């Protein structure tokens, strides 16, 4: 299922990001790498925000962000309306997060997942559709709450 995917990491996720970018490109995806491009220390909010912004603006279908714990990247990505980011460490978590929450930004904790497990989790996340019924209703509720909070939404139209 090829698409437009943005990806970003801090220095702690840089090595895992390289592996994921290679896999995404091999699978025919158009990849937008927002950085970082070295293992030199950097601040995660910059790349996490840039990646999530591309998803919020619908310039990318999905996004992937990576830091050592995944927590910081999840926090910054979820600041943007239209973004539903979740940390996943196993294929079963990725499937559930897609089915139940329709997450459009996958978050990896580089210090807590092997490269092979990350690739397995990625593949499941990419191919799993969101469920309908009560799960779709809950995602609609999230979107309604976002509209209440972000009355003047400049990035999502």
C-alpha positions as CSV (number, residue, x, y, z in Angstrom):
1,X,0.0,0.0,0.0
2,X,2.2,2.8,-1.3
3,X,1.6,6.4,-0.2
4,X,3.2,9.7,0.8
5,X,4.8,9.2,4.2
6,X,6.7,11.8,6.2
7,X,9.3,10.7,8.7
8,X,11.4,12.5,11.3
9,X,13.6,11.6,14.2
10,X,16.0,13.2,16.7
11,X,19.6,11.9,17.1
12,X,18.4,9.0,19.3
13,X,16.1,7.7,16.5
14,X,18.4,8.5,13.6
15,X,19.8,5.0,13.0
16,X,16.3,3.4,13.1
17,X,15.0,6.1,10.8
18,X,17.5,5.2,8.2
19,X,16.3,1.5,8.2
20,X,12.7,2.5,8.0
21,X,13.3,5.0,5.2
22,X,15.0,2.3,3.1
23,X,12.1,-0.1,3.7
24,X,9.5,2.5,2.9
25,X,11.2,3.4,-0.4
26,X,11.7,-0.3,-1.3
27,X,7.9,-0.7,-0.9
28,X,7.2,2.1,-3.4
29,X,6.3,4.9,-0.9
30,X,7.2,8.5,-1.5
31,X,9.2,9.5,1.6
32,X,9.6,13.0,3.0
33,X,12.5,12.9,5.4
34,X,12.3,16.0,7.6
35,X,15.4,15.2,9.6
36,X,17.5,14.9,11.5
37,X,20.2,13.8,9.0
38,X,23.0,13.1,11.4
39,X,23.5,11.5,14.8
40,X,24.6,14.8,16.2
41,X,22.4,15.9,19.2
42,X,19.3,17.9,18.3
43,X,15.9,18.9,19.7
44,X,13.1,16.4,18.9
45,X,10.3,19.0,18.8
46,X,11.5,20.5,15.6
47,X,11.5,17.3,13.5
48,X,8.4,15.9,15.3
49,X,6.4,19.0,14.6
50,X,7.6,19.2,10.9
51,X,6.6,15.6,10.3
52,X,3.2,15.9,12.0
53,X,2.5,19.2,10.3
54,X,2.8,17.5,6.9
55,X,0.2,15.0,8.0
56,X,-2.1,17.7,9.4
57,X,-1.8,19.7,6.2
58,X,-2.5,16.5,4.2
59,X,0.8,16.8,2.4
60,X,1.5,13.3,3.6
61,X,-0.9,10.4,4.1
62,X,0.9,9.3,7.2
63,X,3.9,10.1,9.4
64,X,6.5,8.3,11.5
65,X,8.4,9.9,14.3
66,X,11.2,8.4,16.3
67,X,13.1,9.3,19.5
68,X,14.7,7.3,22.2
69,X,11.5,6.8,24.3
70,X,8.8,7.8,21.8
71,X,7.2,9.9,24.5
72,X,8.5,13.3,23.4
73,X,7.7,12.7,19.8
74,X,4.1,11.6,20.6
75,X,3.6,14.7,22.7
76,X,4.7,17.1,20.0
77,X,2.9,15.3,17.2
78,X,-0.4,15.2,19.1
79,X,-0.3,19.0,19.4
80,X,-1.5,19.4,15.9
81,X,-5.2,19.1,14.9
82,X,-5.9,16.1,12.7
83,X,-3.0,14.1,14.0
84,X,-3.5,11.0,16.0
85,X,-0.1,9.7,17.1
86,X,0.6,6.6,19.0
87,X,3.7,4.8,20.3
88,X,3.7,1.2,19.1
89,X,6.3,-1.5,19.9
90,X,4.6,-4.6,18.5
91,X,2.6,-5.5,15.4
92,X,-0.5,-6.2,17.6
93,X,-0.3,-2.6,19.0
94,X,0.0,-1.1,15.6
95,X,-3.0,-3.1,14.3
96,X,-5.1,-2.1,17.3
97,X,-4.0,1.6,17.1
98,X,-5.0,1.7,13.4
99,X,-8.2,-0.2,13.8
100,X,-9.5,1.5,17.0
101,X,-7.9,5.0,16.9
102,X,-7.0,5.4,13.2
103,X,-3.6,6.7,14.1
104,X,-2.0,8.5,11.2
105,X,1.4,9.0,12.9
106,X,3.3,6.0,14.1
107,X,5.8,6.7,17.0
108,X,8.8,4.5,17.7
109,X,10.9,4.3,20.8
110,X,14.3,3.6,19.4
111,X,15.7,2.4,22.7
112,X,12.9,0.0,23.2
113,X,12.4,-1.8,19.9
114,X,14.7,-3.8,17.6
115,X,15.1,-2.9,14.0
116,X,13.4,-6.1,12.9
117,X,10.5,-5.6,15.3
118,X,10.1,-2.0,14.1
119,X,9.9,-3.2,10.5
120,X,7.3,-5.8,11.4
121,X,5.3,-3.2,13.3
122,X,5.6,-0.8,10.4
123,X,4.3,-3.3,7.9
124,X,1.2,-4.1,10.0
125,X,0.5,-0.4,10.6
126,X,0.7,0.4,6.9
127,X,-1.7,-2.3,5.8
128,X,-4.3,-2.2,8.6
129,X,-7.4,-0.2,7.9
130,X,-9.5,1.7,10.5
131,X,-12.6,-0.1,11.7
132,X,-16.0,1.3,11.3
133,X,-18.9,1.3,13.8
134,X,-18.1,2.4,17.4
135,X,-14.4,2.9,16.6
136,X,-15.2,5.3,13.8
137,X,-17.7,7.1,16.1
138,X,-14.9,7.6,18.6
139,X,-12.5,9.0,16.1
140,X,-15.3,11.4,15.0
141,X,-15.6,12.5,18.6
142,X,-11.9,13.2,18.7
143,X,-12.3,15.3,15.6
144,X,-15.2,17.2,17.1
145,X,-13.2,18.0,20.3
146,X,-10.4,19.3,18.1
147,X,-12.8,21.6,16.3
148,X,-13.9,23.0,19.7
149,X,-10.4,23.6,20.8
150,X,-9.0,24.8,17.4
151,X,-11.8,27.2,16.4
152,X,-9.5,28.9,13.8
153,X,-7.7,26.1,12.2
154,X,-5.2,27.4,9.7
155,X,-3.4,24.1,8.9
156,X,-6.3,21.7,8.4
157,X,-9.0,22.4,5.9
